[in-house]
Amino acid sequence: MSYYSRSPPPLQHPVPTHPAFIPEPPSTPASPQGYKRFASSPPYAARTQYNPPPFQPIPNPQHQQIPDFAAWGMNDTTAQFGMHLGQTAVAAGQDYVQKNARFAGMIPVTMLKHHFNVSNSYVMHKLQLVIFPWRHKPWTRKVHRTEAGLTEWQAPRDDINSPDLYIPLMALVTYILLAALQTGLQERFHPQILGASATRALLVVLLDFLFVQCGCYLLNVQGTGQVVDLIAYGGYKFVGVILTLFAGLINLGSTIYALVFLYAFAANALFVLRSLRSVVLPDSPANVGTVNPASRKRRITFLFLEAVLQVVYMGILVRV
């Protein structure tokens, strides 16, 4: 038996009868610019050759079209509704700012800052003046000259006769809380008591302010006080009202309650009479000789009428 050496036959690979199939990759919501998908591997030339994309200018945000939210799984109607809601909110905010700007033009912020420029010492001495105004002198307000050469009223912290808004505002809040406390102790409290007390207090202040303004107009008072000054003078009555409500809370009896109310009225009436005198009968040299005796008498009568009306205002406020 003989063996012959020979090389093995060449290997033969099977030839596929069907073209190779590569499944498509899953679709994505959006593909970045310049990315291109291939059903199969790209040719060598496509892998090595680089063609930079053409220059595209940045679009104007004002003329930018609404993006396609459907690619992110959002409904176009919902997306447009959200954008419309956002635009409406922005427009409402701009309108609110414009309205506040017009209101700030009517009452400047600097004026409000001036009337809230107080100190602890001023508050203590001012409360003492409102409750015990009998021996206080003088009642004239102080002025100072600015760097521009203009004369202005001194700030409340530097002049005890200057009206402020801090004490009237705090007294108003205290009055509302005391009214709610008194009704609660009488077992007739309701949340509407707070709103009713605040409304009653604001209406009384507004009525007092309108009476003073109309009186100054009818008497032809030149250079009447500022609106904020008159509101501040009318707000000091809450100090006497608070004292009266305290007297009712501690149950000192109807006689003591009536005496406290009468004293608070008399003190507030004298305070208003002496404070508004600088408005109705100013002592400036320009007004000396311009007010005849008959007009002066009418103005004094108006001041006494305003002082007497304080008993009506305070009587309305103490009935909670």
SVG drawing of the C-alpha trace seen along z (x, -y; Angstrom):
<svg xmlns="http://www.w3.org/2000/svg" viewBox="-72 -143 76 145">
<polyline fill="none" stroke="black" stroke-width="0.4" points="0.0,0.0 1.6,-3.2 1.1,-6.8 1.3,-9.7 2.0,-13.2 -0.2,-15.9 -1.6,-19.3 -5.1,-19.5 -7.7,-21.0 -8.4,-24.8 -11.2,-25.7 -14.3,-27.1 -16.6,-29.4 -20.3,-29.3 -21.7,-32.1 -24.8,-33.7 -27.8,-33.5 -29.6,-36.5 -28.1,-40.0 -27.1,-40.7 -29.8,-42.6 -29.0,-45.0 -32.0,-46.1 -32.8,-49.8 -31.9,-51.5 -34.8,-52.7 -36.1,-56.1 -35.3,-59.0 -37.4,-62.1 -34.9,-64.4 -31.4,-64.0 -28.7,-66.7 -27.8,-68.6 -25.1,-66.9 -25.9,-63.4 -26.9,-60.9 -28.0,-57.3 -27.1,-54.5 -28.9,-51.2 -25.4,-49.6 -21.9,-50.7 -21.0,-53.7 -18.3,-53.4 -14.8,-54.3 -15.0,-57.6 -18.0,-58.7 -16.2,-57.8 -13.0,-59.8 -14.3,-62.8 -15.5,-65.7 -17.7,-68.4 -18.3,-71.3 -21.9,-72.5 -22.7,-75.8 -22.9,-78.9 -26.3,-79.6 -27.1,-83.0 -28.7,-83.0 -32.4,-83.5 -34.1,-86.5 -35.9,-85.5 -38.8,-87.8 -39.4,-86.0 -38.6,-82.5 -41.1,-79.9 -42.8,-77.7 -40.8,-74.5 -42.1,-71.1 -43.2,-69.8 -44.6,-66.6 -41.1,-65.2 -40.8,-65.4 -44.0,-63.5 -46.2,-66.7 -49.4,-67.6 -49.2,-70.7 -52.5,-72.0 -51.3,-71.7 -47.9,-73.3 -49.5,-76.3 -52.0,-76.7 -49.0,-76.8 -47.2,-79.4 -50.3,-81.5 -50.8,-81.3 -47.2,-82.4 -47.6,-85.3 -50.8,-86.4 -49.1,-86.2 -46.2,-88.4 -48.7,-90.9 -50.6,-91.0 -47.4,-91.6 -46.4,-94.5 -49.8,-96.1 -49.5,-95.7 -46.2,-97.5 -47.5,-100.3 -50.5,-100.8 -48.2,-100.9 -46.0,-103.4 -49.0,-105.7 -50.0,-105.3 -46.5,-106.0 -46.7,-109.2 -49.8,-110.3 -48.2,-109.6 -44.4,-109.7 -42.5,-107.1 -40.2,-109.8 -43.3,-111.3 -44.2,-108.0 -40.6,-107.5 -40.7,-111.0 -43.8,-110.1 -42.3,-106.8 -39.0,-108.3 -39.6,-107.9 -37.6,-106.7 -38.4,-105.1 -38.0,-108.4 -40.3,-110.1 -43.0,-107.5 -43.0,-107.6 -43.1,-111.4 -45.8,-111.6 -48.0,-109.2 -47.5,-111.3 -48.5,-114.4 -51.6,-112.8 -52.8,-111.6 -51.7,-114.6 -51.8,-117.6 -52.7,-120.2 -49.4,-121.8 -47.5,-121.3 -45.8,-124.3 -45.0,-125.2 -47.2,-123.6 -45.5,-125.0 -43.6,-122.7 -39.9,-123.0 -38.4,-123.5 -34.9,-123.0 -33.2,-124.3 -31.9,-121.7 -28.7,-121.9 -30.6,-123.2 -32.0,-126.1 -35.5,-124.8 -37.3,-124.7 -38.9,-121.4 -40.6,-120.2 -38.4,-118.4 -38.8,-114.6 -40.9,-113.3 -38.0,-111.9 -36.5,-115.5 -39.8,-117.3 -42.5,-116.1 -45.1,-118.4 -44.6,-116.7 -47.4,-114.2 -46.4,-110.6 -48.0,-107.5 -46.4,-105.0 -48.5,-105.6 -51.9,-105.9 -51.1,-102.6 -50.1,-100.7 -53.1,-102.1 -55.4,-101.0 -54.1,-97.5 -54.3,-97.4 -57.9,-98.7 -58.9,-95.9 -57.3,-93.2 -58.9,-94.7 -62.3,-94.8 -61.9,-91.1 -60.8,-90.3 -63.7,-92.1 -66.2,-90.3 -64.5,-87.0 -64.8,-87.6 -68.4,-88.3 -68.8,-85.0 -69.9,-86.6 -66.7,-86.5 -66.9,-85.8 -64.1,-86.2 -66.2,-88.9 -65.6,-91.0 -62.1,-91.7 -63.2,-92.9 -66.1,-94.9 -63.9,-96.7 -61.3,-97.5 -64.0,-98.9 -65.6,-101.0 -62.2,-102.5 -61.2,-103.3 -64.6,-104.9 -64.3,-107.1 -60.8,-108.3 -62.0,-108.9 -65.1,-110.9 -62.9,-113.0 -60.5,-113.7 -63.2,-114.7 -64.8,-117.0 -61.5,-118.8 -60.8,-119.1 -64.2,-120.4 -64.0,-122.9 -60.6,-124.2 -62.0,-124.5 -65.1,-126.4 -63.1,-128.7 -60.6,-129.3 -57.7,-128.2 -54.6,-128.7 -51.7,-126.1 -53.6,-123.5 -51.7,-120.6 -50.7,-117.6 -53.1,-114.7 -50.8,-112.4 -50.6,-115.0 -54.4,-115.3 -54.8,-111.5 -52.2,-111.3 -53.9,-113.9 -57.2,-112.0 -55.5,-108.7 -54.4,-109.8 -58.0,-109.4 -57.4,-105.6 -55.1,-106.1 -58.0,-107.4 -60.3,-104.7 -57.8,-102.0 -57.7,-103.5 -61.5,-103.4 -61.6,-99.8 -59.0,-98.8 -61.2,-100.4 -64.1,-98.2 -62.0,-95.0 -60.9,-95.3 -64.5,-95.9 -64.0,-99.0 -67.7,-99.8 -69.8,-102.0 -68.9,-105.2 -65.2,-104.7 -65.7,-103.7 -67.6,-106.9 -65.1,-109.0 -62.2,-107.4 -64.1,-108.0 -64.8,-111.7 -61.2,-112.3 -59.9,-110.6 -62.3,-112.7 -61.3,-115.9 -57.5,-115.2 -58.0,-114.2 -60.1,-117.3 -57.5,-119.6 -54.8,-117.8 -56.6,-118.1 -57.6,-121.8 -54.0,-122.8 -52.5,-120.7 -54.9,-121.8 -54.5,-125.4 -51.2,-125.6 -53.2,-124.3 -56.3,-126.5 -54.7,-129.6 -51.0,-129.5 -48.7,-131.9 -46.5,-132.6 -45.9,-136.2 -47.5,-135.8 -50.9,-135.1 -50.7,-138.0 -53.2,-140.7 -54.8,-138.5 -57.4,-137.0 -60.0,-139.5 -61.6,-139.3 -64.8,-137.7 -62.9,-135.0 -60.7,-134.4 -63.8,-134.0 -65.3,-131.4 -62.1,-129.4 -61.9,-129.3 -65.5,-128.2 -64.6,-125.4 -61.7,-124.3 -64.0,-124.0 -66.6,-122.1 -63.9,-119.7 -62.8,-119.2 -66.4,-118.6 -67.0,-116.0 -64.3,-113.9 -66.8,-112.7 -69.0,-111.4 -66.1,-109.6 -64.8,-108.0 -68.3,-107.1 -68.7,-105.1 -65.4,-103.4 -65.9,-102.2 -69.2,-100.5 -67.8,-97.1"/>
</svg>
